[in-house]
Amino acid sequence: MQFIEVTELCGVRSAVITFRRAGSALRFVVYPMVHLGEPGFYAEVEQRLHSHDLLVVEGVAHSPAGRALSAAYRHLEGSSRLALVVQRIDLHTVGVPFINPDLTAEAVKDGWRRISLFQRALVRLLVPVYVIQMRLFGTRRVLARHLAVEEQGDVDPALNDFPDAFDELMLHSRDRLLVSAIHAIHQERCMEQILVGVIYGAEHMHAVVDALWRLGYRPCDAEWLTVFDIDPPVSLND
């Protein structure tokens, strides 16, 4: 199942998919997120969340290790070459109850310690190099190619030299927590007529859909939302 589509014509798009199960009133809506996009994408997602009854949202607790791992996209905001913003959705403004089954600061710290000192040092070296390269020479087209690779289940392209260690910390361990939360919601509320939104990075959606499928949920509706166009708009004042 495709969650992020990259084409010349439509740019980068995210597939918002609704799942339901026969005999159950509960519906899940998955929102595959990209952490760097046009403001309109995040505004559209935020607006849609108002119609939900419960949200399942990602968000690793703040920690030095977490900041190091997320620096690759955080420091690309403000780049005039990309003209994109970091994901921001004000859940308190949305006003819908939400849960955050993600890594705690202590869990990130423990996972970071399991990675060798050599690899940790390389991360701190390579992420800034990647950021500088993207700010100086990067384009939306380059970023789109990276997102097409991430669609296959990889983590941040700046960390691709260390797939095993970092996949476990930033992907698989978080997937397990997310899947556990989905199972709990199904078990406790499957007979309620509610709409549950799952707002997580697109790389986590393979685990989400696999869990929903095993529980008997099937897609019943889907639509594309544009994350960003490949070619940014040109200002007539330039």
Buried (B, 14 or more C-beta within 10 A) or exposed (E): EEBBBBEEEEBBBBBBBBBBBEEBEBBBBBBBBBBBBBEEBBEBBBEBBEEBBBBBBBBBBEBEBBEBBBBBBEBBBEBEBBBBBBBEBEBEEBEBEBEBBBBEBEBBBBBBEEBEEEBBEBBEEBBBEBBEEBBEEBBBEBBBEBBBEBBEBBBBBBBBEBEEBBBBBBBBBBBEBBBEBBBEBBEEBBEEEBBBBBBBBBBBBBBBBEBBEEBBBEBEEEEEBBBBBBEBEEEEEE
